[in-house]
Amino acid sequence: MNNNPWWKGGIIYQIYPRSYMDSNGDGIGDLPGITSKLDYIASLGVDAIWLSPFFKSPMKDFGYDVSDYCDVDPMFGTLDDFKALVARAHELGLKVMIDQVLSHTSDQHPWFTESRSNRTNPKADWYVWADPKPDGTAPNNWLSIFGGSSWQWDTQRQQYYLHNFLTSQPDLNFHNPEVFQANLDNMRFWLDLGVDGFRLDTVNLYYHSAGLQDNPPHPEGTPYINSVDASNPYVRQTHQYDLSQPENLNFLKAMRDLLNEYDDRSMVGEIGVDHTDPLQRMAEYTAGGDKLHMAYTFDLLSPEHSADYFRRVMTTFKANAGDAWPCWASSNHDVKRSATRWGEQEDPNQFPLVSMAMLMSLRGSVCLYQGEELGLPEADVPFEALQDPYGIEFWPEYTGRDGCRTPMVWNADQGAGFSEAKPWLPVDPRHLALSVETQEQQNDSMLHKMRQFIQWRQQQPALIKGDMELVEETGEAFIFTRQSDEQSLLVAINMTGTELTVPYSGAIKAVLTGHGFSGRYEHGAIVLPPYQALFAEV
């Protein structure tokens, strides 16, 4: 089926380069390693890949602290390796999206080295600098997502600089037009190399309030921000002045104008830690056709996964969406894998598949995280092996992000086929039995079933681009319709271990097959065995 534009309803496969495939035996994944596995990714039937950062970096936050936006870190290879990756992906019909970490740089970026040298240099205002209060304390009460104040004293400038993450990740000052333009120029560099789009890290953190007002406390009795662990003091504030500022929209429009200069390019933004409803922000940032093409929030990256919760999320989004287009994800490199976060009490062989089918049946595009096609659970990483500074800081109440970042398991050997050397993070022994090689040899494996479902889904116009209407009063079953000009489908999902029977009075033309699920329609009712789904033309 011709899907134009490709991103609308597309499936994007996220790759964490450090952990995908090591080609040179140093224990760390790299770009040539990814290129060697592109045939496997294409066999899944996805539309695109998204590469987490591979730019030059001191790796204090594993690439999300960029020291050169326009080059590849030697750890991952060279620019020529990247060009070869893009060429091979395009040969296989895969689009290539790359991360852009624009809100902050590494403190080792030449821009910051110049900016901190004095208060009069050409880049003096490229970062967010502020004088201390008369008593020497920080300019305001803003907090870092990684713990403590978001202000760090710099002895060279005798001022504080802002950092929403690590102290080694100073925030850029987007109020400066030169910073605004420099980031667009960095994006143009990669567009000219042939990338098909961008995933934009922390897309609502580009601007801060120029007035540096204190944030108010988070109201008692209201939910904590769902993308930050509740043990983190960051959740105690309503982040009214340090993120999601109105000026952000101007930069999103400028990025869209840039991409419009090229054919068939796309952007997906990450919206997190918002003090308002993030679904409203997602709608605001993607509506109108002049900002982001699509965005995702942490609403499906939370522990909640009941049918009632999904209905609330979809109802809230629709109430605000207009023509906005979401991109849904249930796992990524920052959160506990959904097979554990949602499925810890469920059947590990059946639950991951039906949860992925649910995700890929929603109105919107989809990000699948490497290993989700295998049903990988969250890895157990002992404290002494932790690499994530976030996890080390908040251990043991919060164990960090390393458990979802462990190496991809290609075979059941000790090194998982990932590397001939000791991997940068340990392979969880439970993952070995779920390796690609093992599952390829099992006809009823999660991998085969995922491949079957994806390839079936990619032929259903209603699931690609159709509108969505919830069927209410369906209890633990999550039931909705998807309607396009070519097709109208009823989708019924049972993510529980109990058989569900739901009366349905609507007309059903035909129950579809070929997707691998065994839901039935009998005597005016939808019958869903445990962890099963039904797809029917209506």
Number of C-alpha atoms within 10 A of each C-alpha: 8 8 15 11 11 17 26 20 27 23 24 23 25 23 23 24 23 28 25 25 29 26 21 17 14 15 21 24 27 27 27 20 24 24 21 14 13 16 14 11 19 17 11 18 20 22 22 25 26 23 20 22 26 28 27 22 26 18 15 17 18 16 22 25 28 29 23 18 24 16 18 20 22 13 17 25 20 18 17 12 17 22 15 15 20 21 17 16 20 16 10 15 14 23 23 23 28 22 21 25 23 26 22 25 26 27 21 17 20 13 20 21 14 15 21 24 15 15 16 10 11 11 20 19 19 22 24 23 26 18 15 16 10 8 6 11 13 21 21 16 17 26 24 19 20 21 17 16 20 26 26 17 19 13 10 10 17 15 21 21 24 29 26 23 22 22 20 17 25 27 28 28 22 26 19 14 10 14 19 20 15 13 19 17 15 15 22 19 14 18 19 10 12 18 22 26 26 23 23 21 22 19 25 26 24 26 24 25 16 12 7 14 15 17 17 14 12 17 11 8 6 7 10 19 24 19 18 18 17 15 13 18 16 24 22 18 19 21 22 19 19 24 21 26 16 11 14 19 19 13 19 22 16 16 21 19 13 16 21 13 11 14 8 14 23 22 24 25 26 19 24 25 25 23 18 13 14 21 26 17 23 27 24 19 27 25 20 14 14 17 21 26 24 26 27 27 25 22 23 19 23 19 16 13 18 17 19 16 14 16 17 12 14 18 14 14 21 17 11 16 21 13 13 22 27 27 26 24 22 26 24 21 18 14 22 25 26 29 26 19 19 21 20 13 12 16 15 15 13 19 25 26 27 20 22 22 20 18 20 25 25 24 25 26 27 26 24 23 22 25 27 23 21 24 26 26 24 23 22 16 21 11 13 7 11 20 18 17 17 20 19 16 15 16 14 10 12 15 21 24 24 25 26 26 28 25 32 27 30 23 19 18 13 15 20 24 19 26 26 15 13 15 21 19 19 19 23 19 14 14 23 22 16 23 23 24 16 16 18 14 11 11 10 11 19 23 25 20 18 24 17 16 21 20 17 15 19 21 13 18 21 25 27 27 22 23 16 22 16 16 16 12 12 18 13 17 25 23 25 19 24 24 21 16 10 9 14 20 26 23 23 26 27 28 31 23 15 13 15 22 19 18 14 16 10 10 10 14 10 12 16 17 13 11 19 18 21 17 26 19 19 11 9 13 15 21 24 25 21 20 25 27 27 25 24 20 18 16
